[in-house]
Amino acid sequence: MSGADSTTKTAVREQMRELLRSVGRDVRATAAVDVATMVAPHLPSPETGALMGYMPMWEEFDVELIMQAWLDAGGRLCSPVVNWVAGTMVPGLLGGLQPPNVRMGLRGVREPVSDEIVPMEQMAAVIVPGLAFDREGRRLGRGGGFYDRFLGNLPPEVLRIGVCFDEQIIKAVPIDGHDCAMQLIASPTEVIEAR
């Protein structure tokens, strides 16, 4: 295997999953507010294109405040619509963060009700979840490769923002050649511009 050793990735993933399971509801809520505040000045103007966020599952970092602020500013918002068989996802237009704008998709992932797909060239920024990040912008995902395939097809000018708790920023993320880097990483205490 070229790049990162798979056992290293597995070990880091398990360590980060354990960390995320230990984070309490109050800490999560406070961190979501702090990251939304940190990210706001770095987001492009809503007029420049759509923002892709994600509908967080219970252990993922909650970015709904960022997404709601984008909607409130009149921006176009989207979130992933996943094709589990093909291992791909597309940005589905999202009219709001609650039903009737979202539905429960497969594997407990909430997704847009709308069938409208936002073209890649109309994207301004993507907020990306991850299990770990480092200061070089490297990201460790869950292992399915959905985000790496998606990000690999985005125009280079689309801003890629990783979000996480401070403890998820580690010294060096093990990567492979297909792993896509972030330009910014936002935690509750800092925004890192990847080197």
C-alpha positions in Angstrom: 0.0 0.0 0.0 1.4 3.4 -1.0 1.1 6.3 1.4 -0.3 5.7 4.9 -0.1 2.3 6.6 -3.7 1.1 6.9 -3.1 -0.1 10.5 -2.0 3.5 11.4 -5.2 4.9 9.9 -7.3 2.3 11.7 -5.6 3.1 15.0 -6.1 6.9 14.6 -9.8 6.3 13.6 -10.5 4.2 16.7 -8.8 6.7 19.0 -10.8 9.6 17.5 -14.1 7.7 17.6 -13.5 7.0 21.3 -12.7 10.6 21.9 -15.9 11.7 20.1 -18.0 9.2 22.1 -16.8 10.9 25.3 -17.8 14.5 24.3 -20.9 15.6 26.3 -23.9 17.4 24.9 -23.1 20.7 26.6 -19.5 20.7 25.3 -20.8 19.9 21.8 -23.3 22.8 21.8 -20.7 25.3 23.0 -18.2 24.1 20.5 -20.7 24.4 17.7 -21.3 28.1 18.6 -17.6 28.8 18.9 -16.7 27.2 15.5 -19.6 29.0 13.8 -18.2 32.3 15.2 -14.6 31.4 14.0 -15.7 30.3 10.5 -18.0 33.2 9.7 -15.3 35.8 8.7 -13.6 33.2 6.4 -16.6 32.2 4.4 -17.0 33.7 1.0 -20.0 35.9 0.3 -23.2 34.0 -0.3 -23.5 35.7 -3.7 -20.4 33.9 -4.9 -22.0 30.5 -4.9 -23.4 27.7 -2.8 -22.2 26.4 0.5 -22.2 22.7 1.1 -22.5 21.6 4.7 -23.6 18.3 6.1 -26.4 17.0 8.3 -24.4 15.7 11.3 -24.9 12.3 12.7 -24.7 12.1 16.4 -20.9 11.8 16.8 -20.1 14.3 14.0 -19.3 18.0 14.7 -22.5 20.0 14.5 -22.3 22.7 11.7 -26.0 23.5 11.5 -25.4 27.0 13.0 -23.1 27.8 10.1 -25.6 26.4 7.6 -28.5 28.3 9.1 -26.6 31.6 9.1 -25.8 31.0 5.4 -29.5 30.4 4.6 -30.4 33.5 6.7 -28.0 35.6 4.6 -29.8 34.5 1.4 -27.2 31.9 0.3 -27.9 28.7 -1.6 -27.2 25.8 0.7 -26.7 22.1 -0.1 -25.8 18.9 1.7 -24.7 15.4 0.5 -27.0 13.0 -1.3 -25.2 9.7 -1.0 -25.3 6.8 -3.5 -24.1 4.0 -1.2 -23.8 1.5 -4.1 -21.6 3.7 -6.3 -19.7 5.1 -3.3 -20.4 8.7 -4.4 -22.2 11.8 -3.3 -23.6 14.9 -4.9 -24.6 18.3 -3.5 -28.4 18.3 -3.1 -30.1 21.7 -2.7 -31.3 22.2 0.8 -34.2 24.7 1.5 -33.9 24.4 5.3 -32.5 22.2 8.0 -35.7 20.6 9.3 -38.6 18.6 7.8 -40.2 19.1 5.3 -36.8 20.1 3.8 -34.9 17.0 4.9 -35.6 13.4 5.2 -33.9 10.4 6.7 -31.9 8.6 4.1 -30.1 5.3 4.2 -27.8 4.5 7.2 -29.3 7.3 9.3 -27.9 10.1 7.1 -30.3 13.0 6.7 -30.5 14.4 3.2 -32.4 17.0 1.2 -35.9 16.3 0.1 -35.3 18.3 -3.1 -34.1 16.5 -6.2 -32.2 19.5 -7.4 -28.4 19.0 -7.6 -26.1 22.0 -7.4 -23.5 21.9 -10.1 -19.9 21.7 -8.9 -19.0 25.0 -10.7 -21.6 26.8 -8.6 -20.0 25.9 -5.3 -18.2 28.5 -3.2 -17.2 26.5 -0.2 -17.6 23.0 1.4 -17.6 22.3 5.1 -16.1 18.9 5.6 -16.4 16.5 8.6 -13.5 14.3 9.7 -12.1 12.2 12.4 -8.7 13.9 12.5 -6.9 16.9 10.9 -3.4 18.3 11.0 -1.9 21.7 10.4 -0.9 20.8 6.9 -4.6 20.5 6.0 -4.6 16.7 5.9 -7.9 15.0 6.9 -8.7 11.5 8.1 -12.3 10.5 7.3 -14.3 7.4 8.2 -12.7 5.3 5.5 -15.4 5.1 2.8 -13.7 7.7 0.6 -16.9 9.6 -0.2 -15.6 13.0 0.6 -12.2 12.4 -1.1 -13.9 11.4 -4.3 -16.3 14.4 -4.1 -13.5 16.9 -3.2 -11.3 15.5 -6.0 -13.9 16.6 -8.5 -14.4 20.1 -7.2 -12.9 23.1 -9.0 -9.7 24.2 -7.2 -11.1 27.6 -6.2 -13.8 26.1 -4.0 -12.9 26.7 -0.4 -12.5 23.4 1.7 -13.1 23.9 5.4 -12.6 21.1 7.9 -14.3 21.4 11.3 -13.5 19.6 14.5 -12.9 19.7 18.2 -9.4 20.9 19.3 -8.5 17.4 20.3 -9.0 16.1 16.8 -6.1 18.2 15.5 -3.1 15.9 15.7 0.5 16.2 14.8 0.3 14.3 11.5 -2.6 12.6 9.7 -1.7 9.4 7.9 -2.7 9.9 4.2 -2.8 8.1 0.9 -2.4 9.7 -2.6 -6.1 10.0 -3.1 -6.7 11.9 0.2 -7.8 15.5 -0.3 -6.5 18.3 1.9 -8.4 21.2 3.5 -7.5 24.9 3.0 -8.9 25.9 6.4 -9.5 23.9 9.6 -11.7 25.4 12.2 -11.9 24.3 15.9 -13.5 26.0 18.8 -10.2 27.9 19.6 -8.6 28.6 16.2 -8.8 28.7 12.4 -5.8 27.1 10.8 -4.7 28.1 7.3 -3.2 25.0 6.0 0.5 25.3 5.2 
